[in-house]
């Protein structure tokens, strides 16, 4: 494993914005998918947001690499994916 990061806070903020967007465009969403589906998605996103905010759900991003038989991975010691 080369790197691990918990995206819990990012998902909570994203879901906050998606919930606000759904509320702001409620009539359009209902017209597009119907009232039952819009309600289900609103509930799902709101409940997921609360779960991420209260640390009931976490999402971890893991960066891993294969190693050769000697345990070498030929990767640089510093993270190359960050600016």
mmCIF file of the N, C-alpha and C atoms, coordinates in Angstrom:
data_MODEL
# 
_entry.id   MODEL 
# 
loop_
_atom_site.group_PDB 
_atom_site.id 
_atom_site.type_symbol 
_atom_site.label_atom_id 
_atom_site.label_alt_id 
_atom_site.label_comp_id 
_atom_site.label_asym_id 
_atom_site.label_entity_id 
_atom_site.label_seq_id 
_atom_site.pdbx_PDB_ins_code 
_atom_site.Cartn_x 
_atom_site.Cartn_y 
_atom_site.Cartn_z 
_atom_site.occupancy 
_atom_site.B_iso_or_equiv 
_atom_site.pdbx_formal_charge 
_atom_site.auth_seq_id 
_atom_site.auth_comp_id 
_atom_site.auth_asym_id 
_atom_site.auth_atom_id 
_atom_site.pdbx_PDB_model_num 
ATOM 1   N N  . UNK A 1 1  ? 0.850   -1.169  0.000   1.00 0.00 ? 1  UNK A N  1 
ATOM 2   C CA . UNK A 1 1  ? 0.000   0.000   0.000   1.00 0.00 ? 1  UNK A CA 1 
ATOM 3   C C  . UNK A 1 1  ? 0.897   1.235   0.000   1.00 0.00 ? 1  UNK A C  1 
ATOM 4   N N  . UNK A 1 2  ? 0.624   2.123   -0.922  1.00 0.00 ? 2  UNK A N  1 
ATOM 5   C CA . UNK A 1 2  ? 1.433   3.333   -1.053  1.00 0.00 ? 2  UNK A CA 1 
ATOM 6   C C  . UNK A 1 2  ? 0.802   4.545   -0.385  1.00 0.00 ? 2  UNK A C  1 
ATOM 7   N N  . UNK A 1 3  ? -0.518  4.582   -0.385  1.00 0.00 ? 3  UNK A N  1 
ATOM 8   C CA . UNK A 1 3  ? -1.208  5.751   0.155   1.00 0.00 ? 3  UNK A CA 1 
ATOM 9   C C  . UNK A 1 3  ? -2.637  5.358   0.518   1.00 0.00 ? 3  UNK A C  1 
ATOM 10  N N  . UNK A 1 4  ? -3.152  5.966   1.575   1.00 0.00 ? 4  UNK A N  1 
ATOM 11  C CA . UNK A 1 4  ? -4.542  5.752   1.989   1.00 0.00 ? 4  UNK A CA 1 
ATOM 12  C C  . UNK A 1 4  ? -5.100  7.092   2.420   1.00 0.00 ? 4  UNK A C  1 
ATOM 13  N N  . UNK A 1 5  ? -6.341  7.351   2.037   1.00 0.00 ? 5  UNK A N  1 
ATOM 14  C CA . UNK A 1 5  ? -6.983  8.612   2.412   1.00 0.00 ? 5  UNK A CA 1 
ATOM 15  C C  . UNK A 1 5  ? -8.462  8.364   2.654   1.00 0.00 ? 5  UNK A C  1 
ATOM 16  N N  . UNK A 1 6  ? -8.976  8.914   3.746   1.00 0.00 ? 6  UNK A N  1 
ATOM 17  C CA . UNK A 1 6  ? -10.393 8.795   4.065   1.00 0.00 ? 6  UNK A CA 1 
ATOM 18  C C  . UNK A 1 6  ? -11.128 9.979   3.431   1.00 0.00 ? 6  UNK A C  1 
ATOM 19  N N  . UNK A 1 7  ? -12.058 9.687   2.547   1.00 0.00 ? 7  UNK A N  1 
ATOM 20  C CA . UNK A 1 7  ? -12.815 10.729  1.846   1.00 0.00 ? 7  UNK A CA 1 
ATOM 21  C C  . UNK A 1 7  ? -14.134 11.073  2.550   1.00 0.00 ? 7  UNK A C  1 
ATOM 22  N N  . UNK A 1 8  ? -14.287 10.666  3.793   1.00 0.00 ? 8  UNK A N  1 
ATOM 23  C CA . UNK A 1 8  ? -15.549 10.861  4.514   1.00 0.00 ? 8  UNK A CA 1 
ATOM 24  C C  . UNK A 1 8  ? -16.000 12.318  4.500   1.00 0.00 ? 8  UNK A C  1 
ATOM 25  N N  . UNK A 1 9  ? -15.120 13.237  4.842   1.00 0.00 ? 9  UNK A N  1 
ATOM 26  C CA . UNK A 1 9  ? -15.505 14.655  4.888   1.00 0.00 ? 9  UNK A CA 1 
ATOM 27  C C  . UNK A 1 9  ? -15.884 15.176  3.501   1.00 0.00 ? 9  UNK A C  1 
ATOM 28  N N  . UNK A 1 10 ? -15.146 14.752  2.495   1.00 0.00 ? 10 UNK A N  1 
ATOM 29  C CA . UNK A 1 10 ? -15.438 15.184  1.125   1.00 0.00 ? 10 UNK A CA 1 
ATOM 30  C C  . UNK A 1 10 ? -16.818 14.687  0.681   1.00 0.00 ? 10 UNK A C  1 
ATOM 31  N N  . UNK A 1 11 ? -17.140 13.435  1.014   1.00 0.00 ? 11 UNK A N  1 
ATOM 32  C CA . UNK A 1 11 ? -18.439 12.891  0.626   1.00 0.00 ? 11 UNK A CA 1 
ATOM 33  C C  . UNK A 1 11 ? -19.569 13.607  1.356   1.00 0.00 ? 11 UNK A C  1 
ATOM 34  N N  . UNK A 1 12 ? -19.356 13.950  2.632   1.00 0.00 ? 12 UNK A N  1 
ATOM 35  C CA . UNK A 1 12 ? -20.386 14.680  3.379   1.00 0.00 ? 12 UNK A CA 1 
ATOM 36  C C  . UNK A 1 12 ? -20.658 16.036  2.723   1.00 0.00 ? 12 UNK A C  1 
ATOM 37  N N  . UNK A 1 13 ? -19.602 16.727  2.329   1.00 0.00 ? 13 UNK A N  1 
ATOM 38  C CA . UNK A 1 13 ? -19.779 18.036  1.689   1.00 0.00 ? 13 UNK A CA 1 
ATOM 39  C C  . UNK A 1 13 ? -20.418 17.904  0.310   1.00 0.00 ? 13 UNK A C  1 
ATOM 40  N N  . UNK A 1 14 ? -20.016 16.889  -0.442  1.00 0.00 ? 14 UNK A N  1 
ATOM 41  C CA . UNK A 1 14 ? -20.607 16.669  -1.764  1.00 0.00 ? 14 UNK A CA 1 
ATOM 42  C C  . UNK A 1 14 ? -22.090 16.364  -1.634  1.00 0.00 ? 14 UNK A C  1 
ATOM 43  N N  . UNK A 1 15 ? -22.451 15.498  -0.699  1.00 0.00 ? 15 UNK A N  1 
ATOM 44  C CA . UNK A 1 15 ? -23.861 15.159  -0.500  1.00 0.00 ? 15 UNK A CA 1 
ATOM 45  C C  . UNK A 1 15 ? -24.660 16.368  -0.011  1.00 0.00 ? 15 UNK A C  1 
ATOM 46  N N  . UNK A 1 16 ? -24.051 17.215  0.806   1.00 0.00 ? 16 UNK A N  1 
ATOM 47  C CA . UNK A 1 16 ? -24.714 18.461  1.230   1.00 0.00 ? 16 UNK A CA 1 
ATOM 48  C C  . UNK A 1 16 ? -25.087 19.284  0.004   1.00 0.00 ? 16 UNK A C  1 
ATOM 49  N N  . UNK A 1 17 ? -24.134 19.432  -0.907  1.00 0.00 ? 17 UNK A N  1 
ATOM 50  C CA . UNK A 1 17 ? -24.373 20.230  -2.109  1.00 0.00 ? 17 UNK A CA 1 
ATOM 51  C C  . UNK A 1 17 ? -25.389 19.568  -3.034  1.00 0.00 ? 17 UNK A C  1 
ATOM 52  N N  . UNK A 1 18 ? -25.324 18.251  -3.168  1.00 0.00 ? 18 UNK A N  1 
ATOM 53  C CA . UNK A 1 18 ? -26.290 17.544  -4.015  1.00 0.00 ? 18 UNK A CA 1 
ATOM 54  C C  . UNK A 1 18 ? -27.702 17.654  -3.445  1.00 0.00 ? 18 UNK A C  1 
ATOM 55  N N  . UNK A 1 19 ? -27.827 17.567  -2.120  1.00 0.00 ? 19 UNK A N  1 
ATOM 56  C CA . UNK A 1 19 ? -29.155 17.715  -1.494  1.00 0.00 ? 19 UNK A CA 1 
ATOM 57  C C  . UNK A 1 19 ? -29.708 19.116  -1.743  1.00 0.00 ? 19 UNK A C  1 
ATOM 58  N N  . UNK A 1 20 ? -28.862 20.122  -1.589  1.00 0.00 ? 20 UNK A N  1 
ATOM 59  C CA . UNK A 1 20 ? -29.285 21.502  -1.835  1.00 0.00 ? 20 UNK A CA 1 
ATOM 60  C C  . UNK A 1 20 ? -29.692 21.667  -3.297  1.00 0.00 ? 20 UNK A C  1 
ATOM 61  N N  . UNK A 1 21 ? -28.939 21.075  -4.198  1.00 0.00 ? 21 UNK A N  1 
ATOM 62  C CA . UNK A 1 21 ? -29.243 21.159  -5.622  1.00 0.00 ? 21 UNK A CA 1 
ATOM 63  C C  . UNK A 1 21 ? -30.577 20.483  -5.931  1.00 0.00 ? 21 UNK A C  1 
ATOM 64  N N  . UNK A 1 22 ? -30.840 19.351  -5.305  1.00 0.00 ? 22 UNK A N  1 
ATOM 65  C CA . UNK A 1 22 ? -32.116 18.669  -5.520  1.00 0.00 ? 22 UNK A CA 1 
ATOM 66  C C  . UNK A 1 22 ? -33.277 19.528  -5.018  1.00 0.00 ? 22 UNK A C  1 
ATOM 67  N N  . UNK A 1 23 ? -33.114 20.137  -3.846  1.00 0.00 ? 23 UNK A N  1 
ATOM 68  C CA . UNK A 1 23 ? -34.161 21.015  -3.314  1.00 0.00 ? 23 UNK A CA 1 
ATOM 69  C C  . UNK A 1 23 ? -34.379 22.204  -4.252  1.00 0.00 ? 23 UNK A C  1 
ATOM 70  N N  . UNK A 1 24 ? -33.286 22.798  -4.706  1.00 0.00 ? 24 UNK A N  1 
ATOM 71  C CA . UNK A 1 24 ? -33.386 23.965  -5.588  1.00 0.00 ? 24 UNK A CA 1 
ATOM 72  C C  . UNK A 1 24 ? -34.025 23.638  -6.934  1.00 0.00 ? 24 UNK A C  1 
ATOM 73  N N  . UNK A 1 25 ? -33.919 22.390  -7.367  1.00 0.00 ? 25 UNK A N  1 
ATOM 74  C CA . UNK A 1 25 ? -34.431 21.983  -8.681  1.00 0.00 ? 25 UNK A CA 1 
ATOM 75  C C  . UNK A 1 25 ? -35.461 20.860  -8.548  1.00 0.00 ? 25 UNK A C  1 
ATOM 76  N N  . UNK A 1 26 ? -36.220 20.902  -7.452  1.00 0.00 ? 26 UNK A N  1 
ATOM 77  C CA . UNK A 1 26 ? -37.153 19.829  -7.135  1.00 0.00 ? 26 UNK A CA 1 
ATOM 78  C C  . UNK A 1 26 ? -38.170 19.578  -8.250  1.00 0.00 ? 26 UNK A C  1 
ATOM 79  N N  . UNK A 1 27 ? -38.792 20.625  -8.730  1.00 0.00 ? 27 UNK A N  1 
ATOM 80  C CA . UNK A 1 27 ? -39.824 20.460  -9.763  1.00 0.00 ? 27 UNK A CA 1 
ATOM 81  C C  . UNK A 1 27 ? -39.245 19.836  -11.033 1.00 0.00 ? 27 UNK A C  1 
ATOM 82  N N  . UNK A 1 28 ? -38.053 20.266  -11.395 1.00 0.00 ? 28 UNK A N  1 
ATOM 83  C CA . UNK A 1 28 ? -37.402 19.689  -12.582 1.00 0.00 ? 28 UNK A CA 1 
ATOM 84  C C  . UNK A 1 28 ? -37.083 18.213  -12.369 1.00 0.00 ? 28 UNK A C  1 
ATOM 85  N N  . UNK A 1 29 ? -36.616 17.865  -11.182 1.00 0.00 ? 29 UNK A N  1 
ATOM 86  C CA . UNK A 1 29 ? -36.285 16.471  -10.878 1.00 0.00 ? 29 UNK A CA 1 
ATOM 87  C C  . UNK A 1 29 ? -37.532 15.597  -10.924 1.00 0.00 ? 29 UNK A C  1 
ATOM 88  N N  . UNK A 1 30 ? -38.615 16.081  -10.330 1.00 0.00 ? 30 UNK A N  1 
ATOM 89  C CA . UNK A 1 30 ? -39.877 15.325  -10.338 1.00 0.00 ? 30 UNK A CA 1 
ATOM 90  C C  . UNK A 1 30 ? -40.372 15.146  -11.765 1.00 0.00 ? 30 UNK A C  1 
ATOM 91  N N  . UNK A 1 31 ? -40.273 16.192  -12.569 1.00 0.00 ? 31 UNK A N  1 
ATOM 92  C CA . UNK A 1 31 ? -40.705 16.090  -13.965 1.00 0.00 ? 31 UNK A CA 1 
ATOM 93  C C  . UNK A 1 31 ? -39.856 15.074  -14.734 1.00 0.00 ? 31 UNK A C  1 
ATOM 94  N N  . UNK A 1 32 ? -38.587 14.980  -14.384 1.00 0.00 ? 32 UNK A N  1 
ATOM 95  C CA . UNK A 1 32 ? -37.664 14.077  -15.096 1.00 0.00 ? 32 UNK A CA 1 
ATOM 96  C C  . UNK A 1 32 ? -37.839 12.613  -14.693 1.00 0.00 ? 32 UNK A C  1 
ATOM 97  N N  . UNK A 1 33 ? -37.952 12.348  -13.371 1.00 0.00 ? 33 UNK A N  1 
ATOM 98  C CA . UNK A 1 33 ? -37.939 10.949  -12.905 1.00 0.00 ? 33 UNK A CA 1 
ATOM 99  C C  . UNK A 1 33 ? -39.204 10.521  -12.174 1.00 0.00 ? 33 UNK A C  1 
ATOM 100 N N  . UNK A 1 34 ? -40.088 11.461  -11.862 1.00 0.00 ? 34 UNK A N  1 
ATOM 101 C CA . UNK A 1 34 ? -41.300 11.136  -11.116 1.00 0.00 ? 34 UNK A CA 1 
ATOM 102 C C  . UNK A 1 34 ? -41.110 11.372  -9.628  1.00 0.00 ? 34 UNK A C  1 
ATOM 103 N N  . UNK A 1 35 ? -42.227 11.597  -8.942  1.00 0.00 ? 35 UNK A N  1 
ATOM 104 C CA . UNK A 1 35 ? -42.189 11.923  -7.512  1.00 0.00 ? 35 UNK A CA 1 
ATOM 105 C C  . UNK A 1 35 ? -41.586 10.803  -6.660  1.00 0.00 ? 35 UNK A C  1 
ATOM 106 N N  . UNK A 1 36 ? -41.995 9.538   -6.838  1.00 0.00 ? 36 UNK A N  1 
ATOM 107 C CA . UNK A 1 36 ? -41.424 8.487   -5.981  1.00 0.00 ? 36 UNK A CA 1 
ATOM 108 C C  . UNK A 1 36 ? -39.899 8.380   -6.090  1.00 0.00 ? 36 UNK A C  1 
ATOM 109 N N  . UNK A 1 37 ? -39.382 8.430   -7.299  1.00 0.00 ? 37 UNK A N  1 
ATOM 110 C CA . UNK A 1 37 ? -37.930 8.310   -7.484  1.00 0.00 ? 37 UNK A CA 1 
ATOM 111 C C  . UNK A 1 37 ? -37.207 9.522   -6.910  1.00 0.00 ? 37 UNK A C  1 
ATOM 112 N N  . UNK A 1 38 ? -37.736 10.709  -7.118  1.00 0.00 ? 38 UNK A N  1 
ATOM 113 C CA . UNK A 1 38 ? -37.117 11.917  -6.564  1.00 0.00 ? 38 UNK A CA 1 
ATOM 114 C C  . UNK A 1 38 ? -37.088 11.853  -5.039  1.00 0.00 ? 38 UNK A C  1 
ATOM 115 N N  . UNK A 1 39 ? -38.167 11.374  -4.430  1.00 0.00 ? 39 UNK A N  1 
ATOM 116 C CA . UNK A 1 39 ? -38.208 11.240  -2.968  1.00 0.00 ? 39 UNK A CA 1 
ATOM 117 C C  . UNK A 1 39 ? -37.176 10.235  -2.470  1.00 0.00 ? 39 UNK A C  1 
ATOM 118 N N  . UNK A 1 40 ? -37.072 9.103   -3.156  1.00 0.00 ? 40 UNK A N  1 
ATOM 119 C CA . UNK A 1 40 ? -36.102 8.078   -2.750  1.00 0.00 ? 40 UNK A CA 1 
ATOM 120 C C  . UNK A 1 40 ? -34.681 8.628   -2.815  1.00 0.00 ? 40 UNK A C  1 
ATOM 121 N N  . UNK A 1 41 ? -34.344 9.316   -3.903  1.00 0.00 ? 41 UNK A N  1 
ATOM 122 C CA . UNK A 1 41 ? -33.004 9.876   -4.034  1.00 0.00 ? 41 UNK A CA 1 
ATOM 123 C C  . UNK A 1 41 ? -32.750 10.962  -2.994  1.00 0.00 ? 41 UNK A C  1 
ATOM 124 N N  . UNK A 1 42 ? -33.745 11.799  -2.720  1.00 0.00 ? 42 UNK A N  1 
ATOM 125 C CA . UNK A 1 42 ? -33.582 12.820  -1.688  1.00 0.00 ? 42 UNK A CA 1 
ATOM 126 C C  . UNK A 1 42 ? -33.324 12.203  -0.325  1.00 0.00 ? 42 UNK A C  1 
ATOM 127 N N  . UNK A 1 43 ? -34.093 11.176  0.017   1.00 0.00 ? 43 UNK A N  1 
ATOM 128 C CA . UNK A 1 43 ? -33.911 10.494  1.299   1.00 0.00 ? 43 UNK A CA 1 
ATOM 129 C C  . UNK A 1 43 ? -32.556 9.798   1.359   1.00 0.00 ? 43 UNK A C  1 
ATOM 130 N N  . UNK A 1 44 ? -32.207 9.108   0.287   1.00 0.00 ? 44 UNK A N  1 
ATOM 131 C CA . UNK A 1 44 ? -30.926 8.396   0.231   1.00 0.00 ? 44 UNK A CA 1 
ATOM 132 C C  . UNK A 1 44 ? -29.747 9.354   0.422   1.00 0.00 ? 44 UNK A C  1 
ATOM 133 N N  . UNK A 1 45 ? -29.762 10.469  -0.296  1.00 0.00 ? 45 UNK A N  1 
ATOM 134 C CA . UNK A 1 45 ? -28.648 11.412  -0.188  1.00 0.00 ? 45 UNK A CA 1 
ATOM 135 C C  . UNK A 1 45 ? -28.605 12.087  1.179   1.00 0.00 ? 45 UNK A C  1 
ATOM 136 N N  . UNK A 1 46 ? -29.763 12.436  1.724   1.00 0.00 ? 46 UNK A N  1 
ATOM 137 C CA . UNK A 1 46 ? -29.796 13.083  3.039   1.00 0.00 ? 46 UNK A CA 1 
ATOM 138 C C  . UNK A 1 46 ? -29.307 12.127  4.128   1.00 0.00 ? 46 UNK A C  1 
ATOM 139 N N  . UNK A 1 47 ? -29.775 10.882  4.084   1.00 0.00 ? 47 UNK A N  1 
ATOM 140 C CA . UNK A 1 47 ? -29.353 9.897   5.081   1.00 0.00 ? 47 UNK A CA 1 
ATOM 141 C C  . UNK A 1 47 ? -27.864 9.590   4.950   1.00 0.00 ? 47 UNK A C  1 
ATOM 142 N N  . UNK A 1 48 ? -27.377 9.505   3.722   1.00 0.00 ? 48 UNK A N  1 
ATOM 143 C CA . UNK A 1 48 ? -25.949 9.251   3.508   1.00 0.00 ? 48 UNK A CA 1 
ATOM 144 C C  . UNK A 1 48 ? -25.113 10.412  4.035   1.00 0.00 ? 48 UNK A C  1 
ATOM 145 N N  . UNK A 1 49 ? -25.577 11.625  3.790   1.00 0.00 ? 49 UNK A N  1 
ATOM 146 C CA . UNK A 1 49 ? -24.856 12.799  4.285   1.00 0.00 ? 49 UNK A CA 1 
ATOM 147 C C  . UNK A 1 49 ? -24.729 12.747  5.801   1.00 0.00 ? 49 UNK A C  1 
ATOM 148 N N  . UNK A 1 50 ? -25.837 12.490  6.484   1.00 0.00 ? 50 UNK A N  1 
ATOM 149 C CA . UNK A 1 50 ? -25.822 12.422  7.949   1.00 0.00 ? 50 UNK A CA 1 
ATOM 150 C C  . UNK A 1 50 ? -24.886 11.313  8.424   1.00 0.00 ? 50 UNK A C  1 
ATOM 151 N N  . UNK A 1 51 ? -24.934 10.176  7.755   1.00 0.00 ? 51 UNK A N  1 
ATOM 152 C CA . UNK A 1 51 ? -24.076 9.055   8.151   1.00 0.00 ? 51 UNK A CA 1 
ATOM 153 C C  . UNK A 1 51 ? -22.596 9.401   7.982   1.00 0.00 ? 51 UNK A C  1 
ATOM 154 N N  . UNK A 1 52 ? -22.236 10.064  6.892   1.00 0.00 ? 52 UNK A N  1 
ATOM 155 C CA . UNK A 1 52 ? -20.843 10.488  6.715   1.00 0.00 ? 52 UNK A CA 1 
ATOM 156 C C  . UNK A 1 52 ? -20.463 11.535  7.759   1.00 0.00 ? 52 UNK A C  1 
ATOM 157 N N  . UNK A 1 53 ? -21.344 12.493  8.018   1.00 0.00 ? 53 UNK A N  1 
ATOM 158 C CA . UNK A 1 53 ? -21.048 13.551  8.992   1.00 0.00 ? 53 UNK A CA 1 
ATOM 159 C C  . UNK A 1 53 ? -20.853 12.992  10.394  1.00 0.00 ? 53 UNK A C  1 
ATOM 160 N N  . UNK A 1 54 ? -21.599 11.954  10.745  1.00 0.00 ? 54 UNK A N  1 
ATOM 161 C CA . UNK A 1 54 ? -21.528 11.377  12.094  1.00 0.00 ? 54 UNK A CA 1 
ATOM 162 C C  . UNK A 1 54 ? -20.579 10.187  12.171  1.00 0.00 ? 54 UNK A C  1 
ATOM 163 N N  . UNK A 1 55 ? -19.803 9.992   11.128  1.00 0.00 ? 55 UNK A N  1 
ATOM 164 C CA . UNK A 1 55 ? -18.790 8.939   11.073  1.00 0.00 ? 55 UNK A CA 1 
ATOM 165 C C  . UNK A 1 55 ? -19.386 7.531   11.180  1.00 0.00 ? 55 UNK A C  1 
ATOM 166 N N  . UNK A 1 56 ? -20.608 7.366   10.688  1.00 0.00 ? 56 UNK A N  1 
ATOM 167 C CA . UNK A 1 56 ? -21.202 6.034   10.608  1.00 0.00 ? 56 UNK A CA 1 
ATOM 168 C C  . UNK A 1 56 ? -20.808 5.335   9.317   1.00 0.00 ? 56 UNK A C  1 
ATOM 169 N N  . UNK A 1 57 ? -20.391 6.111   8.329   1.00 0.00 ? 57 UNK A N  1 
ATOM 170 C CA . UNK A 1 57 ? -19.901 5.586   7.058   1.00 0.00 ? 57 UNK A CA 1 
ATOM 171 C C  . UNK A 1 57 ? -18.569 6.263   6.774   1.00 0.00 ? 57 UNK A C  1 
ATOM 172 N N  . UNK A 1 58 ? -17.639 5.493   6.263   1.00 0.00 ? 58 UNK A N  1 
ATOM 173 C CA . UNK A 1 58 ? -16.375 6.043   5.790   1.00 0.00 ? 58 UNK A CA 1 
ATOM 174 C C  . UNK A 1 58 ? -16.111 5.492   4.401   1.00 0.00 ? 58 UNK A C  1 
ATOM 175 N N  . UNK A 1 59 ? -15.334 6.224   3.637   1.00 0.00 ? 59 UNK A N  1 
ATOM 176 C CA . UNK A 1 59 ? -14.919 5.745   2.332   1.00 0.00 ? 59 UNK A CA 1 
ATOM 177 C C  . UNK A 1 59 ? -13.424 6.005   2.216   1.00 0.00 ? 59 UNK A C  1 
ATOM 178 N N  . UNK A 1 60 ? -12.668 4.936   2.050   1.00 0.00 ? 60 UNK A N  1 
ATOM 179 C CA . UNK A 1 60 ? -11.214 5.042   1.977   1.00 0.00 ? 60 UNK A CA 1 
ATOM 180 C C  . UNK A 1 60 ? -10.733 4.785   0.557   1.00 0.00 ? 60 UNK A C  1 
ATOM 181 N N  . UNK A 1 61 ? -9.862  5.657   0.098   1.00 0.00 ? 61 UNK A N  1 
ATOM 182 C CA . UNK A 1 61 ? -9.204  5.501   -1.197  1.00 0.00 ? 61 UNK A CA 1 
ATOM 183 C C  . UNK A 1 61 ? -7.826  4.913   -0.903  1.00 0.00 ? 61 UNK A C  1 
ATOM 184 N N  . UNK A 1 62 ? -7.508  3.809   -1.559  1.00 0.00 ? 62 UNK A N  1 
ATOM 185 C CA . UNK A 1 62 ? -6.235  3.132   -1.328  1.00 0.00 ? 62 UNK A CA 1 
ATOM 186 C C  . UNK A 1 62 ? -5.468  3.058   -2.643  1.00 0.00 ? 62 UNK A C  1 
ATOM 187 N N  . UNK A 1 63 ? -4.206  3.439   -2.594  1.00 0.00 ? 63 UNK A N  1 
ATOM 188 C CA . UNK A 1 63 ? -3.320  3.309   -3.744  1.00 0.00 ? 63 UNK A CA 1 
ATOM 189 C C  . UNK A 1 63 ? -2.317  2.207   -3.423  1.00 0.00 ? 63 UNK A C  1 
ATOM 190 N N  . UNK A 1 64 ? -2.318  1.170   -4.237  1.00 0.00 ? 64 UNK A N  1 
ATOM 191 C CA . UNK A 1 64 ? -1.444  0.024   -4.001  1.00 0.00 ? 64 UNK A CA 1 
ATOM 192 C C  . UNK A 1 64 ? -0.673  -0.301  -5.272  1.00 0.00 ? 64 UNK A C  1 
ATOM 193 N N  . UNK A 1 65 ? 0.381   -1.075  -5.112  1.00 0.00 ? 65 UNK A N  1 
ATOM 194 C CA . UNK A 1 65 ? 1.188   -1.481  -6.265  1.00 0.00 ? 65 UNK A CA 1 
ATOM 195 C C  . UNK A 1 65 ? 1.631   -2.927  -6.087  1.00 0.00 ? 65 UNK A C  1 
ATOM 196 N N  . UNK A 1 66 ? 1.793   -3.605  -7.201  1.00 0.00 ? 66 UNK A N  1 
ATOM 197 C CA . UNK A 1 66 ? 2.357   -4.953  -7.174  1.00 0.00 ? 66 UNK A CA 1 
ATOM 198 C C  . UNK A 1 66 ? 3.860   -4.862  -6.954  1.00 0.00 ? 66 UNK A C  1 
ATOM 199 N N  . UNK A 1 67 ? 4.401   -5.843  -6.287  1.00 0.00 ? 67 UNK A N  1 
ATOM 200 C CA . UNK A 1 67 ? 5.842   -5.905  -6.078  1.00 0.00 ? 67 UNK A CA 1 
ATOM 201 C C  . UNK A 1 67 ? 6.393   -7.143  -6.776  1.00 0.00 ? 67 UNK A C  1 
ATOM 202 N N  . UNK A 1 68 ? 7.686   -7.098  -7.067  1.00 0.00 ? 68 UNK A N  1 
ATOM 203 C CA . UNK A 1 68 ? 8.316   -8.263  -7.685  1.00 0.00 ? 68 UNK A CA 1 
ATOM 204 C C  . UNK A 1 68 ? 8.638   -9.296  -6.597  1.00 0.00 ? 68 UNK A C  1 
ATOM 205 N N  . UNK A 1 69 ? 9.199   -10.431 -6.952  1.00 0.00 ? 69 UNK A N  1 
ATOM 206 C CA . UNK A 1 69 ? 9.477   -11.474 -5.948  1.00 0.00 ? 69 UNK A CA 1 
ATOM 207 C C  . UNK A 1 69 ? 10.412  -11.026 -4.826  1.00 0.00 ? 69 UNK A C  1 
ATOM 208 N N  . UNK A 1 70 ? 11.171  -9.943  -5.028  1.00 0.00 ? 70 UNK A N  1 
ATOM 209 C CA . UNK A 1 70 ? 12.083  -9.446  -4.004  1.00 0.00 ? 70 UNK A CA 1 
ATOM 210 C C  . UNK A 1 70 ? 11.473  -8.301  -3.194  1.00 0.00 ? 70 UNK A C  1 
ATOM 211 N N  . UNK A 1 71 ? 10.215  -7.993  -3.440  1.00 0.00 ? 71 UNK A N  1 
ATOM 212 C CA . UNK A 1 71 ? 9.537   -6.940  -2.699  1.00 0.00 ? 71 UNK A CA 1 
ATOM 213 C C  . UNK A 1 71 ? 9.742   -5.547  -3.251  1.00 0.00 ? 71 UNK A C  1 
ATOM 214 N N  . UNK A 1 72 ? 10.318  -5.438  -4.437  1.00 0.00 ? 72 UNK A N  1 
ATOM 215 C CA . UNK A 1 72 ? 10.562  -4.133  -5.055  1.00 0.00 ? 72 UNK A CA 1 
ATOM 216 C C  . UNK A 1 72 ? 9.371   -3.734  -5.923  1.00 0.00 ? 72 UNK A C  1 
ATOM 217 N N  . UNK A 1 73 ? 9.095   -2.429  -5.942  1.00 0.00 ? 73 UNK A N  1 
ATOM 218 C CA . UNK A 1 73 ? 7.974   -1.951  -6.763  1.00 0.00 ? 73 UNK A CA 1 
ATOM 219 C C  . UNK A 1 73 ? 8.393   -0.933  -7.825  1.00 0.00 ? 73 UNK A C  1 
ATOM 220 N N  . UNK A 1 74 ? 9.649   -0.521  -7.841  1.00 0.00 ? 74 UNK A N  1 
ATOM 221 C CA . UNK A 1 74 ? 10.167  0.433   -8.831  1.00 0.00 ? 74 UNK A CA 1 
ATOM 222 C C  . UNK A 1 74 ? 9.439   1.770   -8.823  1.00 0.00 ? 74 UNK A C  1 
ATOM 223 N N  . UNK A 1 75 ? 8.911   2.167   -7.696  1.00 0.00 ? 75 UNK A N  1 
ATOM 224 C CA . UNK A 1 75 ? 8.201   3.441   -7.600  1.00 0.00 ? 75 UNK A CA 1 
ATOM 225 C C  . UNK A 1 75 ? 9.049   4.445   -6.827  1.00 0.00 ? 75 UNK A C  1 
ATOM 226 N N  . UNK A 1 76 ? 8.902   5.742   -7.126  1.00 0.00 ? 76 UNK A N  1 
ATOM 227 C CA . UNK A 1 76 ? 9.674   6.760   -6.402  1.00 0.00 ? 76 UNK A CA 1 
ATOM 228 C C  . UNK A 1 76 ? 9.271   6.817   -4.931  1.00 0.00 ? 76 UNK A C  1 
ATOM 229 N N  . UNK A 1 77 ? 10.194  7.299   -4.105  1.00 0.00 ? 77 UNK A N  1 
ATOM 230 C CA . UNK A 1 77 ? 9.924   7.387   -2.672  1.00 0.00 ? 77 UNK A CA 1 
ATOM 231 C C  . UNK A 1 77 ? 8.967   8.523   -2.330  1.00 0.00 ? 77 UNK A C  1 
ATOM 232 N N  . UNK A 1 78 ? 8.897   9.523   -3.172  1.00 0.00 ? 78 UNK A N  1 
ATOM 233 C CA . UNK A 1 78 ? 7.986   10.645  -2.934  1.00 0.00 ? 78 UNK A CA 1 
ATOM 234 C C  . UNK A 1 78 ? 6.722   10.462  -3.771  1.00 0.00 ? 78 UNK A C  1 
ATOM 235 N N  . UNK A 1 79 ? 5.589   10.931  -3.266  1.00 0.00 ? 79 UNK A N  1 
ATOM 236 C CA . UNK A 1 79 ? 4.343   10.824  -4.044  1.00 0.00 ? 79 UNK A CA 1 
ATOM 237 C C  . UNK A 1 79 ? 4.461   11.593  -5.361  1.00 0.00 ? 79 UNK A C  1 
ATOM 238 N N  . UNK A 1 80 ? 4.258   10.933  -6.445  1.00 0.00 ? 80 UNK A N  1 
ATOM 239 C CA . UNK A 1 80 ? 4.337   11.561  -7.765  1.00 0.00 ? 80 UNK A CA 1 
ATOM 240 C C  . UNK A 1 80 ? 2.977   12.097  -8.215  1.00 0.00 ? 80 UNK A C  1 
ATOM 241 N N  . UNK A 1 81 ? 1.914   11.756  -7.491  1.00 0.00 ? 81 UNK A N  1 
ATOM 242 C CA . UNK A 1 81 ? 0.570   12.151  -7.907  1.00 0.00 ? 81 UNK A CA 1 
ATOM 243 C C  . UNK A 1 81 ? 0.140   13.482  -7.314  1.00 0.00 ? 81 UNK A C  1 
ATOM 244 N N  . UNK A 1 82 ? 0.993   14.095  -6.469  1.00 0.00 ? 82 UNK A N  1 
ATOM 245 C CA . UNK A 1 82 ? 0.643   15.396  -5.890  1.00 0.00 ? 82 UNK A CA 1 
ATOM 246 C C  . UNK A 1 82 ? 1.466   16.486  -6.572  1.00 0.00 ? 82 UNK A C  1 
ATOM 247 N N  . UNK A 1 83 ? 0.898   17.676  -6.700  1.00 0.00 ? 83 UNK A N  1 
ATOM 248 C CA . UNK A 1 83 ? 1.640   18.777  -7.348  1.00 0.00 ? 83 UNK A CA 1 
ATOM 249 C C  . UNK A 1 83 ? 2.815   19.246  -6.517  1.00 0.00 ? 83 UNK A C  1 
# 
